[in-house]
Amino acid sequence: MFNLQKYLEDRQVDFHVEGEKNVTKGWVNIQCPFLGCSDPSWHLGINLDSLLIHCYICGAKGSVERVIQEIDKCSYNKAQKTIEEYSDEEEVRITKPLFRSEREVEECILPDNIDKTFHKKHYQYLKSRNFNPDYLIQKYNLMSVYNIGRYKFRIIIPYYYNSKLICFNTRDVTDKADLRYQFCDIENSVIEVKHTFYNIDTVKDRCIIVEGPSDVWRMGDSSIAVSGKQTTKEQLLMIREKGIKKVLVLYDADDSEEKIGEELANNLTGIVPWVELIELDSSDPGELSKEEVNEIRRIIFN
């Protein structure tokens, strides 16, 4: 049986299950990924038995392969192989991950095969992205795993909340892996990745919201990463709890991502007094020049 929950979690796609708003028994709802959907918010359902899909806003129908093709940007044959990779012999029960108040993990469990020193291949990757590796390694406590295990050839990116290690993300340095970013398992997290923001401890009363950790590395302090394209209700609650007064939303220069950025900005207007969305002409925040970064930061911090 296709393990839909594992697939969606690995792709950083939030989902709603039976018992939540607008979810029919036997279905899981996600934000509609198809271009042209006028209101993608949780309106695409996936039937757990038939694996058929239906968006009751834009009318998209078909098999779950269509959704996988859209999320992974892959061929139909590759989508079928992905289903095989995520299939189990036993019946899979879809459940929502535990909220942080319900979880009993006291500390985040890091991989046991982390290198004692930052590996050269990983160092060169950061350098190739025009980052200062020594600065990032020290400031963000980055670690590396070489060529063994689940996180081989990945940079380990720790997440902190109130100075406590709560979870981690990883970034592939080969650019050959199916997943550029791969989260730690929920059961090994104090707070799971999608219930917090990367770099949240540097925020006071204003921040820049970006997509991934590498965008934070470029934008600097008071920038925080959603860790994926879509925000969760837990992340929005964290913004409210922090008492943030001004937010600048900065997403990649892509039509679909601009739409997601607009949705995030709209969601924030109810909890933050000042919200602005910046639409980049090209590239993404992680590729901006120092001059461009300074110009954007002046909008909210000066």
C-alpha positions as CSV (number, residue, x, y, z in Angstrom):
1,M,0.0,0.0,0.0
2,F,1.3,3.5,-0.9
3,N,2.5,5.3,2.2
4,L,1.1,8.7,1.3
5,Q,2.0,10.2,4.6
6,K,5.6,9.4,4.3
7,Y,5.7,10.7,0.8
8,L,4.1,14.0,1.7
9,E,6.3,14.5,4.8
10,D,9.5,13.8,2.7
11,R,8.3,16.4,0.2
12,Q,7.5,18.9,2.9
13,V,3.9,19.0,1.9
14,D,1.4,19.7,4.7
15,F,-1.8,17.7,4.7
16,H,-5.2,17.5,6.4
17,V,-6.7,14.2,7.5
18,E,-10.2,12.9,8.4
19,G,-11.7,14.9,11.2
20,E,-10.2,18.2,10.1
21,K,-12.1,20.9,8.2
22,N,-13.5,19.8,4.8
23,V,-11.9,16.4,4.8
24,T,-14.1,13.4,3.8
25,K,-13.8,10.1,5.5
26,G,-11.2,8.0,3.6
27,W,-9.5,11.0,2.1
28,V,-6.4,13.2,2.7
29,N,-6.5,16.9,1.6
30,I,-3.5,18.9,0.4
31,Q,-3.2,22.3,-1.3
32,C,-3.9,21.9,-5.0
33,P,-0.6,21.9,-6.8
34,F,-2.0,22.5,-10.3
35,L,-1.5,25.9,-12.0
36,G,-4.7,27.7,-12.6
37,C,-6.5,26.6,-9.5
38,S,-8.2,29.8,-8.2
39,D,-8.1,28.8,-4.5
40,P,-5.7,25.9,-3.8
41,S,-6.1,25.9,0.0
42,W,-6.7,22.3,1.0
43,H,-9.2,21.6,-1.8
44,L,-7.4,18.7,-3.5
45,G,-8.4,15.3,-2.0
46,I,-6.6,12.0,-2.4
47,N,-8.6,8.9,-1.8
48,L,-6.6,6.4,0.4
49,D,-8.2,3.3,-1.2
50,S,-8.3,4.1,-4.9
51,L,-5.5,6.7,-4.9
52,L,-7.7,8.9,-7.2
53,I,-7.6,12.7,-6.8
54,H,-10.2,15.4,-7.0
55,C,-9.9,19.2,-6.5
56,Y,-13.4,20.6,-5.9
57,I,-12.3,24.1,-6.9
58,C,-10.5,23.6,-10.3
59,G,-12.0,20.2,-11.0
60,A,-8.6,18.4,-11.4
61,K,-9.2,14.6,-11.5
62,G,-7.2,11.5,-12.2
63,S,-4.7,9.2,-10.3
64,V,-2.3,10.2,-7.6
65,E,0.5,9.9,-10.2
66,R,-0.6,13.3,-11.5
67,V,0.0,14.9,-8.1
68,I,3.4,13.2,-7.8
69,Q,4.3,14.5,-11.3
70,E,3.4,18.0,-10.2
71,I,5.2,17.9,-6.9
72,D,8.3,16.2,-8.1
73,K,8.3,17.7,-11.6
74,C,8.8,14.2,-13.1
75,S,7.5,11.9,-15.7
76,Y,4.5,9.5,-15.3
77,N,6.9,6.5,-15.3
78,K,9.0,8.1,-12.5
79,A,5.8,8.8,-10.5
80,Q,4.9,5.2,-10.7
81,K,8.4,4.2,-9.5
82,T,8.0,6.6,-6.6
83,I,4.8,4.9,-5.6
84,E,6.6,1.6,-5.6
85,E,9.4,3.0,-3.5
86,Y,6.9,4.3,-0.9
87,S,4.7,1.1,-0.9
88,D,4.4,-1.2,2.1
89,E,2.9,-4.7,2.3
90,E,1.0,-3.7,5.5
91,E,-1.9,-1.4,5.6
92,V,-0.9,2.2,6.3
93,R,-2.9,4.3,8.7
94,I,-2.7,8.1,8.0
95,T,-2.3,10.1,11.2
96,K,-1.3,13.7,11.9
97,P,2.1,14.1,13.6
98,L,2.0,14.9,17.3
99,F,1.9,18.5,18.3
100,R,5.0,19.6,20.3
101,S,3.0,19.8,23.5
102,E,2.1,16.1,23.2
103,R,5.6,14.8,22.3
104,E,7.7,13.2,25.0
105,V,11.2,13.6,23.3
106,E,13.4,15.7,25.5
107,E,16.2,16.3,23.1
108,C,16.8,16.0,19.3
109,I,18.6,12.9,18.2
110,L,21.3,13.7,15.7
111,P,22.7,11.1,13.2
112,D,25.5,8.9,14.8
113,N,27.8,9.1,11.7
114,I,28.4,12.9,11.7
115,D,32.0,13.7,10.8
116,K,34.2,15.1,13.5
117,T,35.4,17.7,11.1
118,F,33.5,19.4,8.2
119,H,34.1,17.3,5.1
120,K,35.9,18.8,2.1
121,K,33.1,17.9,-0.4
122,H,30.5,19.7,1.8
123,Y,32.9,22.7,2.3
124,Q,33.4,23.0,-1.5
125,Y,29.6,22.9,-2.0
126,L,29.1,25.9,0.2
127,K,32.0,27.7,-1.5
128,S,30.4,27.0,-5.0
129,R,27.3,28.7,-3.8
130,N,29.3,31.8,-3.0
131,F,29.0,31.4,0.7
132,N,31.8,31.8,3.3
133,P,32.0,28.2,4.6
134,D,34.0,29.0,7.7
135,Y,31.5,31.7,8.8
136,L,28.4,29.5,8.2
137,I,29.8,26.4,9.9
138,Q,30.6,28.4,13.0
139,K,27.5,30.7,13.1
140,Y,24.9,28.0,12.3
141,N,26.8,25.0,13.8
142,L,26.6,23.1,10.5
143,M,27.8,19.5,10.4
144,S,28.4,17.0,7.7
145,V,27.9,13.3,6.9
146,Y,30.3,11.8,4.3
147,N,29.4,8.7,2.3
148,I,27.6,6.3,4.7
149,G,24.0,6.0,5.9
150,R,20.7,7.7,5.2
151,Y,22.2,11.2,5.3
152,K,25.3,10.5,3.2
153,F,26.7,13.5,1.3
154,R,24.4,15.9,3.3
155,I,25.0,19.0,5.4
156,I,23.3,18.6,8.8
157,I,21.4,21.9,9.6
158,P,20.4,22.2,13.3
159,Y,17.3,24.0,14.3
160,Y,17.1,25.8,17.7
161,Y,14.3,27.3,19.7
162,N,15.1,29.3,22.8
163,S,18.7,28.1,22.3
164,K,17.7,24.5,22.5
165,L,18.3,22.0,19.7
166,I,14.9,20.8,18.7
167,C,15.3,19.2,15.2
168,F,17.4,19.2,12.1
169,N,17.2,19.5,8.3
170,T,19.8,18.2,5.8
171,R,20.9,19.5,2.4
172,D,22.3,17.3,-0.3
173,V,25.7,18.5,-1.7
174,T,25.7,16.4,-4.9
175,D,22.6,17.9,-6.5
176,K,21.8,14.4,-7.6
177,A,19.5,13.3,-4.8
178,D,15.7,13.2,-5.4
179,L,15.3,15.4,-2.3
180,R,17.5,18.4,-1.9
181,Y,16.4,18.8,1.7
182,Q,15.5,15.9,4.0
183,F,14.1,16.4,7.5
184,C,15.0,14.4,10.6
185,D,12.3,11.9,11.7
186,I,9.5,13.3,13.7
187,E,10.1,10.8,16.5
188,N,13.6,12.2,16.9
189,S,12.4,15.8,17.2
190,V,11.5,17.9,20.2
191,I,9.6,20.2,17.7
192,E,9.3,18.9,14.2
193,V,10.7,21.0,11.3
194,K,7.4,22.1,9.9
195,H,6.1,23.3,13.3
196,T,8.9,25.9,13.7
197,F,11.1,28.2,11.6
198,Y,14.8,27.9,10.9
199,N,16.8,30.7,12.6
200,I,13.8,31.9,14.7
201,D,16.0,32.7,17.7
202,T,17.5,35.7,15.9
203,V,14.1,37.4,15.5
204,K,12.9,40.2,17.7
205,D,9.9,42.2,16.5
206,R,10.4,42.0,12.7
207,C,11.6,39.4,10.2
208,I,12.0,38.3,6.6
209,I,10.4,35.0,5.8
210,V,12.1,32.8,3.1
211,E,11.7,29.3,1.9
212,G,14.9,27.4,2.9
213,P,17.9,27.5,5.2
214,S,20.3,28.6,2.3
215,D,18.1,31.6,1.9
216,V,18.6,32.4,5.6
217,W,22.3,32.0,5.1
218,R,22.2,34.7,2.4
219,M,19.7,37.1,4.1
220,G,21.3,37.0,7.6
221,D,19.9,37.5,11.1
222,S,16.1,38.0,11.6
223,S,15.4,36.0,8.4
224,I,13.6,32.8,9.0
225,A,12.9,29.8,6.8
226,V,9.6,28.0,6.4
227,S,11.5,24.8,5.3
228,G,9.4,24.2,2.3
229,K,6.9,26.1,0.2
230,Q,3.9,26.1,2.5
231,T,3.4,27.2,6.0
232,T,1.6,25.3,8.7
233,K,-0.8,26.6,11.3
234,E,1.8,25.8,14.0
235,Q,4.2,28.2,12.2
236,L,1.6,30.9,12.0
237,L,1.0,30.5,15.7
238,M,4.7,30.8,16.4
239,I,4.7,34.2,14.6
240,R,1.8,35.4,16.8
241,E,3.4,34.0,20.0
242,K,6.7,35.9,19.2
243,G,4.7,39.2,18.9
244,I,6.3,40.0,15.6
245,K,5.1,43.4,14.2
246,K,6.6,43.5,10.7
247,V,7.1,40.7,8.2
248,L,8.6,40.8,4.7
249,V,7.8,37.7,2.6
250,L,10.5,36.8,0.1
251,Y,9.9,33.8,-2.2
252,D,11.6,32.5,-5.3
253,A,11.0,34.1,-8.7
254,D,8.6,31.5,-10.0
255,D,4.9,31.9,-10.9
256,S,3.7,29.1,-8.6
257,E,5.9,30.2,-5.7
258,E,4.7,33.8,-6.1
259,K,1.2,32.5,-5.6
260,I,2.2,30.6,-2.5
261,G,4.0,33.8,-1.2
262,E,0.8,35.8,-1.8
263,E,-1.2,33.3,0.2
264,L,1.3,33.4,3.1
265,A,1.2,37.2,3.1
266,N,-2.6,37.1,3.2
267,N,-2.6,34.7,6.1
268,L,-0.2,36.9,8.0
269,T,-2.2,40.1,7.6
270,G,-4.6,38.9,10.4
271,I,-1.9,38.4,13.0
272,V,0.9,40.9,12.0
273,P,0.3,44.7,11.7
274,W,2.7,45.2,8.8
275,V,3.2,42.7,6.0
276,E,4.8,43.1,2.6
277,L,5.5,40.7,-0.2
278,I,8.6,41.1,-2.4
279,E,8.5,39.5,-5.8
280,L,12.0,38.9,-7.2
281,D,12.6,39.6,-10.9
282,S,14.9,36.5,-11.2
283,S,16.7,33.9,-9.2
284,D,15.9,33.1,-5.5
285,P,17.0,34.7,-2.2
286,G,19.9,32.3,-1.9
287,E,21.5,33.6,-5.1
288,L,21.2,37.3,-4.3
289,S,24.2,39.5,-4.3
290,K,25.4,41.3,-1.2
291,E,24.1,44.6,-2.6
292,E,20.7,43.2,-3.3
293,V,20.5,41.7,0.2
294,N,21.3,45.0,1.8
295,E,18.7,46.8,-0.4
296,I,16.0,44.3,0.7
297,R,16.9,44.4,4.4
298,R,16.7,48.2,4.3
299,I,12.9,47.9,3.5
300,I,12.1,46.4,6.9
301,F,15.1,47.2,9.2
302,N,15.7,50.8,8.4
